[in-house]
Amino acid sequence: MNYKILSRKYRPKCFKEIVGQKYILKSIFNSFKLKKIHHSWILYGDSGVGKTTISRLLAKSLSCEKGIRYFSCLKCRNCIEILNGNFIDLIEIDAASKTKVEEIKEILENAKYLPVKGRFKIYIIDEIHMLSKHSFNALLKILEETPKHIKFILATTNIKKIPETIVSRCMCFTLNKINENQAYKCLKKILKKEKIGIEKSAIKTICEEAQGNIRSSLNIAEQSILLDKKKITEKNIISILGKIDQKKIFLITKYLIKKKIKKVFEILNEINISNYQCKIIFNNILKLLHHFAILKKFGFPIEKETYMKKYNNKIMKIIKKIEFSKIQKYYNIIIKGKIEMKDSPSQKICLEMTLLKIM
C-alpha cells in the first residue's frame, strides 16, 4: 500500500511551506544570505510545532548540490535523498533511546570522518534533553571545537534540562505554538487539496483540541475521514474526541446561574460521563464563565471569533441578570473543584459536589 498519512504527505518540503515561526525563518534566511552559518543549532518548542521539519530543511539547505542556500532546489540527488530519509551524511539520532554514554561516544567517534556525498556531515539529535550527564560531556567535547565538516541540529521540548555549557555553544531558536487561526487556514487548505468537505465549526473544534499542533490537527481530521469520506462534521469530531456538545455546556451553565440544580443533573445524566469528560465539562464551563466576564466588563467580545458565538444573544440576556462578582465566585469554585479532583473518590462525584457548591 502506498497510502501516506496526511501529516507526512503535507510535511513542508521547503521553508516557505512552514506555518508560523516567522521570526525564526527570517533569522535562518539572513544567516544563509549573509553566509553566517553556525556550526550548531538548538530548536526548542512543544511537540508538533515543527522542530524535526525545520531540522531536515536546514540539512537540505546545507547539502543542496546547487550550493548552500535557503531555498534548496528540491531536485538534486542530495535534496531527494534527504526528502526520502536515506541521505548517508544526515544522521538522525533519537536521544530518548540513545542515553548511554558509550552509544553517544561511538556516534561522535565517527564524526571525525569526512562526509561521503554532501558538503557536511549533519547530526540531528531529537529530544536532546534525554541524554545522560556523561553523554552531554562527550557531546560538549566536540561542540567546543567542532570540525568544519560537522553541523549539529539539536531538538528538544525541555531546554531547561540541557546543560548551560551546551546551550551557550549553540544558536538557540524557540518555536512558538501555532495559533488557532494559522492552524485553521492550514487545515482548510490541505482538506481542499484532498477534496474533502469540512464544516467551519468542525475545523474550529479540531484546532482548539490540537492547541497549536498541526500534526495532531491532521490526525484528528484523518480519523473523521475514516468515519465519513465525503465530509468532516462537528458531530463526528465531538464523537471522536469524546467532547461534550456545546449546547449541553451552555445549558448546564445557564441552569447553574438560575439555580435550577435538578435541570443540571438531568443534563449530566444524559451524558455518559467518563473521567475524561468530567475534566472537559469543568474546562468548558470555565471558558464560558470567562466569556461571561469579558462581556459583562466590556459589553462586547474582545476576540473576533468568540467562544459559543451562536449563543451570544442568549448569553447577553443572562449576564444582564448576574453580578460580575458572582461570575468570579463561580469561576473560583470550579477551579478549586478541579484541584480537588485528584483526591476525590471519583471524578464524577467531584464534578457533582462542585456544581452543588455553586448552588
Secondary structure by P-SEA (a helix, b strand, c coil): ccccccccccccccccccccaaaaaaaaaaaaaacccccbbbbbbcccccaaaaaaaaaaaaccccccccccccccaaaaaaaacccccbbbbcccccccaaaaaaaaaaccccccccccbbbbbcccccccaaaaaaaaaaaacccccbbbbbbbcccccccaaaaaacbbbbbccccaaaaaaaaaaaaaaacbbbbaaaaaaaaaaacccaaaaaaaaaaaaaaccccccaaaaaaaaccccaaaaaaaaaaaaacaaaaaaaaaaaccccaaaaaaaaaaaaaaaaaaaaaaacccccccccccccaaaaaaaaaaaccaaaaaaaaaaaaaaaaaccccccaaaaaaaaaaaac
